[in-house]
């Protein structure tokens, strides 16, 4: 067997990257994404795209994604191989570190072919030093799902002060069921977790003045709703209830408010997500007419 060559893609080599067979059962293909189109937009830069070759044939490939304005990639989200050991070696040699996000269909465990594709990717990533953090739901609302009616239980007000939003992040992160939040709190503390999520929301390409705080009729803070956009779609960027107001079902009110707001801003579909283990939030999205369209497995 010849030595494995691991190297970044060179400009104009997109066809080399796409030469590896892809069954389209998991990963970016499920979202309808085309590698060459994304690379042309600067979302996959040559130095962020790596291949492993034997005898000039691609046996493993990996692409790290980011927007054109990002100095570093945001996530590894395109990783597959025809040679398991080559896939492991590729991830070990690449000098890039970002979370690995693997998109799967709902109920992926029930289809043996899909389950195999998921399992071998996760095993290869784990052998290369990643560990599974969480599995998440990806929801997508469209008008066919029906517009949920506002309940009128909460009052929504804009809040232009980032420090106020940061403080609310600190409050809602206490006892959070979100695995990413819990990881950051455990490793770096509550302030760091709050700052991280505020920075993510400020990074998103949507107007800052879409964000609003939610209050009870008595004037007590209930939580906040941060509708936004990602690189592709309108999103329910963040909704959360402060600890002392949990148990009233307010997460549903917040999702409904975000839905109405985003439609008012011209959205024709709305994407959202939450951890599979965050049952209250998942129920709120389901009640508001958000079906699960994909799952996502995050490895760090």
PASE-915560 format. One record per residue (C-alpha): residue number from 1; residue in one letter; y, z, x. Coordinates in steps of 0.25 Angstrom, whole numbers, plus 2048, in hexadecimal, padded with zeros to 3 digits. Example, Ala and Ser with C-alpha at 12.3 -4.5 7.8 and 13.67 -1.06 7.14 Angstrom:
<1, 'A', <7EE, 81F, 831>>;
<2, 'S', <7FC, 81D, 837>>;
//
This chain:
<1, 'X', <800, 800, 800>>;
<2, 'X', <80E, 7FC, 805>>;
<3, 'X', <819, 806, 808>>;
<4, 'X', <821, 80A, 7FC>>;
<5, 'X', <830, 805, 7FD>>;
<6, 'X', <83A, 80D, 7F5>>;
<7, 'X', <848, 808, 7F5>>;
<8, 'X', <854, 807, 7EC>>;
<9, 'X', <857, 7FA, 7E4>>;
<10, 'X', <860, 7F0, 7EA>>;
<11, 'X', <86B, 7E9, 7E2>>;
<12, 'X', <865, 7DD, 7DB>>;
<13, 'X', <856, 7E3, 7DB>>;
<14, 'X', <856, 7E7, 7CC>>;
<15, 'X', <84A, 7DD, 7CA>>;
<16, 'X', <842, 7E5, 7D5>>;
<17, 'X', <844, 7F2, 7CD>>;
<18, 'X', <840, 7EB, 7C0>>;
<19, 'X', <834, 7E5, 7C6>>;
<20, 'X', <82C, 7F1, 7C4>>;
<21, 'X', <824, 7F0, 7B7>>;
<22, 'X', <829, 7F9, 7AC>>;
<23, 'X', <822, 7FC, 79F>>;
<24, 'X', <82E, 801, 798>>;
<25, 'X', <827, 80D, 793>>;
<26, 'X', <831, 818, 799>>;
<27, 'X', <83E, 818, 7A0>>;
<28, 'X', <84B, 810, 79F>>;
<29, 'X', <843, 805, 798>>;
<30, 'X', <842, 80D, 78B>>;
<31, 'X', <851, 80E, 78A>>;
<32, 'X', <852, 7FF, 78B>>;
<33, 'X', <859, 7FF, 799>>;
<34, 'X', <858, 7F3, 7A2>>;
<35, 'X', <858, 7F7, 7B1>>;
<36, 'X', <860, 7EA, 7B6>>;
<37, 'X', <86B, 7EC, 7AB>>;
<38, 'X', <86D, 7FB, 7AF>>;
<39, 'X', <86D, 7F8, 7BE>>;
<40, 'X', <877, 7ED, 7BB>>;
<41, 'X', <880, 7F8, 7B5>>;
<42, 'X', <87F, 801, 7C1>>;
<43, 'X', <876, 80B, 7BA>>;
<44, 'X', <86B, 808, 7C4>>;
<45, 'X', <871, 806, 7D2>>;
<46, 'X', <868, 800, 7DD>>;
<47, 'X', <869, 80D, 7E5>>;
<48, 'X', <864, 815, 7D9>>;
<49, 'X', <858, 80B, 7D6>>;
<50, 'X', <84B, 80C, 7DF>>;
<51, 'X', <83E, 805, 7E0>>;
<52, 'X', <831, 808, 7E7>>;
<53, 'X', <82A, 7FB, 7EC>>;
<54, 'X', <81D, 7F7, 7F2>>;
<55, 'X', <81C, 7E9, 7F8>>;
<56, 'X', <829, 7E6, 7F1>>;
<57, 'X', <824, 7EA, 7E3>>;
<58, 'X', <82B, 7F5, 7DC>>;
<59, 'X', <821, 800, 7D9>>;
<60, 'X', <82B, 80B, 7D4>>;
<61, 'X', <83A, 80B, 7D0>>;
<62, 'X', <844, 815, 7CD>>;
<63, 'X', <853, 813, 7C8>>;
<64, 'X', <85D, 81E, 7C7>>;
<65, 'X', <868, 81C, 7BC>>;
<66, 'X', <877, 81F, 7BC>>;
<67, 'X', <883, 81A, 7B6>>;
<68, 'X', <88C, 811, 7BF>>;
<69, 'X', <896, 81C, 7C1>>;
<70, 'X', <88B, 826, 7C6>>;
<71, 'X', <88A, 829, 7D5>>;
<72, 'X', <87C, 82E, 7D4>>;
<73, 'X', <871, 82A, 7CA>>;
<74, 'X', <86F, 832, 7BD>>;
<75, 'X', <860, 831, 7BB>>;
<76, 'X', <854, 82A, 7C0>>;
<77, 'X', <84F, 823, 7B3>>;
<78, 'X', <847, 816, 7B7>>;
<79, 'X', <83B, 81A, 7BF>>;
<80, 'X', <82D, 813, 7BF>>;
<81, 'X', <822, 80E, 7C8>>;
<82, 'X', <815, 807, 7C9>>;
<83, 'X', <811, 810, 7D5>>;
<84, 'X', <812, 81F, 7D2>>;
<85, 'X', <813, 823, 7E0>>;
<86, 'X', <81E, 819, 7E3>>;
<87, 'X', <826, 81E, 7D7>>;
<88, 'X', <824, 82C, 7DD>>;
<89, 'X', <828, 828, 7EB>>;
<90, 'X', <834, 820, 7E5>>;
<91, 'X', <83A, 82C, 7DE>>;
<92, 'X', <838, 835, 7EB>>;
<93, 'X', <83F, 82B, 7F4>>;
<94, 'X', <84B, 827, 7EC>>;
<95, 'X', <857, 830, 7F0>>;
<96, 'X', <85C, 831, 7E2>>;
<97, 'X', <85B, 83E, 7D9>>;
<98, 'X', <85E, 83D, 7CA>>;
<99, 'X', <856, 841, 7BE>>;
<100, 'X', <84B, 838, 7BA>>;
<101, 'X', <84C, 835, 7AB>>;
<102, 'X', <840, 82E, 7A5>>;
<103, 'X', <841, 828, 797>>;
<104, 'X', <835, 827, 78E>>;
<105, 'X', <832, 824, 780>>;
<106, 'X', <831, 82F, 775>>;
<107, 'X', <822, 835, 775>>;
<108, 'X', <81F, 82E, 783>>;
<109, 'X', <814, 838, 784>>;
<110, 'X', <80C, 831, 779>>;
<111, 'X', <80B, 823, 77F>>;
<112, 'X', <802, 823, 78B>>;
<113, 'X', <809, 818, 792>>;
<114, 'X', <816, 81E, 790>>;
<115, 'X', <811, 82C, 794>>;
<116, 'X', <80B, 826, 7A1>>;
<117, 'X', <818, 81F, 7A5>>;
<118, 'X', <820, 82C, 7A3>>;
<119, 'X', <816, 835, 7AA>>;
<120, 'X', <815, 82C, 7B7>>;
<121, 'X', <824, 82C, 7B8>>;
<122, 'X', <825, 83B, 7B6>>;
<123, 'X', <81A, 83D, 7C0>>;
<124, 'X', <820, 834, 7CA>>;
<125, 'X', <82D, 83B, 7C9>>;
<126, 'X', <828, 849, 7CA>>;
<127, 'X', <820, 845, 7D6>>;
<128, 'X', <82D, 840, 7DC>>;
<129, 'X', <833, 84D, 7DA>>;
<130, 'X', <839, 84C, 7CC>>;
<131, 'X', <835, 857, 7C1>>;
<132, 'X', <836, 855, 7B2>>;
<133, 'X', <841, 85C, 7AB>>;
<134, 'X', <841, 858, 79D>>;
<135, 'X', <83D, 84E, 792>>;
<136, 'X', <849, 84A, 789>>;
<137, 'X', <84A, 842, 77C>>;
<138, 'X', <853, 836, 77B>>;
<139, 'X', <859, 834, 76D>>;
<140, 'X', <860, 828, 768>>;
<141, 'X', <868, 828, 75B>>;
<142, 'X', <86B, 81B, 753>>;
<143, 'X', <872, 819, 746>>;
<144, 'X', <864, 816, 740>>;
<145, 'X', <861, 825, 742>>;
<146, 'X', <86C, 829, 739>>;
<147, 'X', <879, 830, 73B>>;
<148, 'X', <877, 83F, 73A>>;
<149, 'X', <881, 846, 731>>;
<150, 'X', <88B, 850, 738>>;
<151, 'X', <888, 85F, 733>>;
<152, 'X', <896, 864, 734>>;
<153, 'X', <891, 871, 73A>>;
<154, 'X', <899, 86F, 747>>;
<155, 'X', <8A7, 86C, 74B>>;
<156, 'X', <8A9, 862, 757>>;
<157, 'X', <8B5, 863, 760>>;
<158, 'X', <8B8, 85B, 76D>>;
<159, 'X', <8B9, 863, 77A>>;
<160, 'X', <8C0, 85C, 785>>;
<161, 'X', <8BF, 867, 78F>>;
<162, 'X', <8B2, 865, 799>>;
<163, 'X', <8B2, 874, 79C>>;
<164, 'X', <8B0, 877, 78E>>;
<165, 'X', <8A5, 86D, 78D>>;
<166, 'X', <89F, 873, 79A>>;
<167, 'X', <89F, 881, 794>>;
<168, 'X', <898, 87C, 787>>;
<169, 'X', <88D, 875, 791>>;
<170, 'X', <88B, 883, 797>>;
<171, 'X', <889, 889, 789>>;
<172, 'X', <880, 87F, 784>>;
<173, 'X', <877, 87F, 791>>;
<174, 'X', <874, 88D, 78F>>;
<175, 'X', <865, 88D, 789>>;
<176, 'X', <865, 87E, 789>>;
<177, 'X', <858, 877, 786>>;
<178, 'X', <85C, 86B, 78F>>;
<179, 'X', <853, 86A, 79C>>;
<180, 'X', <85E, 863, 7A4>>;
<181, 'X', <868, 86E, 7A1>>;
<182, 'X', <85E, 879, 7A3>>;
<183, 'X', <85A, 873, 7B1>>;
<184, 'X', <869, 873, 7B5>>;
<185, 'X', <86C, 881, 7B0>>;
<186, 'X', <85F, 886, 7B7>>;
<187, 'X', <863, 87F, 7C4>>;
<188, 'X', <872, 880, 7C5>>;
<189, 'X', <877, 889, 7B9>>;
<190, 'X', <87E, 887, 7AC>>;
<191, 'X', <88B, 882, 7B1>>;
<192, 'X', <884, 877, 7B9>>;
<193, 'X', <87C, 873, 7AC>>;
<194, 'X', <889, 872, 7A4>>;
<195, 'X', <891, 86A, 7AE>>;
<196, 'X', <885, 861, 7B0>>;
<197, 'X', <885, 85D, 7A1>>;
<198, 'X', <894, 85C, 7A0>>;
<199, 'X', <894, 853, 7AC>>;
<200, 'X', <889, 84A, 7A5>>;
<201, 'X', <891, 849, 799>>;
<202, 'X', <89E, 846, 7A0>>;
<203, 'X', <896, 83B, 7A8>>;
<204, 'X', <893, 834, 79B>>;
<205, 'X', <89B, 828, 797>>;
<206, 'X', <8A1, 82D, 78A>>;
<207, 'X', <8AE, 833, 786>>;
<208, 'X', <8AF, 842, 789>>;
<209, 'X', <8B7, 844, 77C>>;
<210, 'X', <8AA, 841, 774>>;
<211, 'X', <8A5, 850, 778>>;
<212, 'X', <8A7, 85B, 76D>>;
<213, 'X', <8A4, 869, 76C>>;
<214, 'X', <89E, 86E, 75F>>;
<215, 'X', <8A2, 87B, 757>>;
<216, 'X', <89D, 883, 74B>>;
<217, 'X', <8A7, 884, 73F>>;
<218, 'X', <8AA, 892, 745>>;
<219, 'X', <8AF, 88C, 752>>;
<220, 'X', <8A3, 890, 75B>>;
<221, 'X', <89E, 886, 765>>;
<222, 'X', <891, 880, 761>>;
<223, 'X', <88F, 876, 76C>>;
<224, 'X', <894, 868, 770>>;
<225, 'X', <891, 859, 76E>>;
<226, 'X', <893, 84F, 779>>;
<227, 'X', <891, 841, 774>>;
<228, 'X', <892, 837, 77F>>;
<229, 'X', <88C, 82A, 785>>;
<230, 'X', <882, 827, 791>>;
<231, 'X', <882, 81A, 798>>;
<232, 'X', <87C, 813, 78C>>;
<233, 'X', <87D, 81A, 77F>>;
<234, 'X', <885, 825, 777>>;
<235, 'X', <87E, 832, 779>>;
<236, 'X', <87E, 840, 773>>;
<237, 'X', <882, 845, 781>>;
<238, 'X', <881, 854, 77F>>;
<239, 'X', <880, 85D, 773>>;
<240, 'X', <87D, 86C, 774>>;
<241, 'X', <87F, 879, 76C>>;
<242, 'X', <884, 886, 773>>;
<243, 'X', <879, 891, 773>>;
<244, 'X', <87F, 89A, 769>>;
<245, 'X', <880, 88E, 75E>>;
<246, 'X', <871, 88A, 760>>;
<247, 'X', <868, 88A, 755>>;
<248, 'X', <871, 884, 74A>>;
<249, 'X', <86D, 876, 74C>>;
<250, 'X', <87A, 872, 752>>;
<251, 'X', <874, 868, 75C>>;
<252, 'X', <872, 85F, 750>>;
<253, 'X', <880, 860, 74C>>;
<254, 'X', <884, 85C, 75A>>;
<255, 'X', <87B, 850, 75B>>;
<256, 'X', <880, 84B, 74E>>;
<257, 'X', <88F, 84C, 752>>;
<258, 'X', <88C, 845, 75F>>;
<259, 'X', <885, 83A, 757>>;
<260, 'X', <891, 838, 74E>>;
<261, 'X', <89B, 838, 759>>;
<262, 'X', <893, 82E, 761>>;
<263, 'X', <892, 825, 755>>;
<264, 'X', <8A1, 826, 754>>;
<265, 'X', <8A2, 822, 762>>;
<266, 'X', <89A, 815, 75F>>;
<267, 'X', <88C, 819, 762>>;
<268, 'X', <881, 810, 75C>>;
<269, 'X', <876, 819, 762>>;
<270, 'X', <876, 827, 769>>;
<271, 'X', <86D, 82C, 773>>;
<272, 'X', <86A, 83B, 776>>;
<273, 'X', <860, 843, 77D>>;
<274, 'X', <85A, 851, 77E>>;
<275, 'X', <84E, 858, 785>>;
<276, 'X', <841, 858, 77D>>;
<277, 'X', <841, 867, 77E>>;
<278, 'X', <84E, 869, 778>>;
<279, 'X', <849, 869, 76A>>;
<280, 'X', <856, 86D, 762>>;
<281, 'X', <85D, 862, 768>>;
<282, 'X', <852, 858, 766>>;
<283, 'X', <852, 85C, 757>>;
<284, 'X', <861, 85B, 756>>;
<285, 'X', <860, 84C, 75B>>;
<286, 'X', <854, 849, 752>>;
<287, 'X', <85B, 84F, 745>>;
<288, 'X', <868, 847, 749>>;
<289, 'X', <860, 83A, 749>>;
<290, 'X', <85D, 838, 757>>;
<291, 'X', <84F, 832, 75A>>;
<292, 'X', <848, 834, 767>>;
<293, 'X', <848, 826, 76E>>;
<294, 'X', <843, 82A, 77C>>;
<295, 'X', <840, 836, 785>>;
<296, 'X', <845, 839, 793>>;
<297, 'X', <83E, 840, 79D>>;
<298, 'X', <847, 846, 7A8>>;
<299, 'X', <842, 84A, 7B6>>;
<300, 'X', <84B, 851, 7C0>>;
//
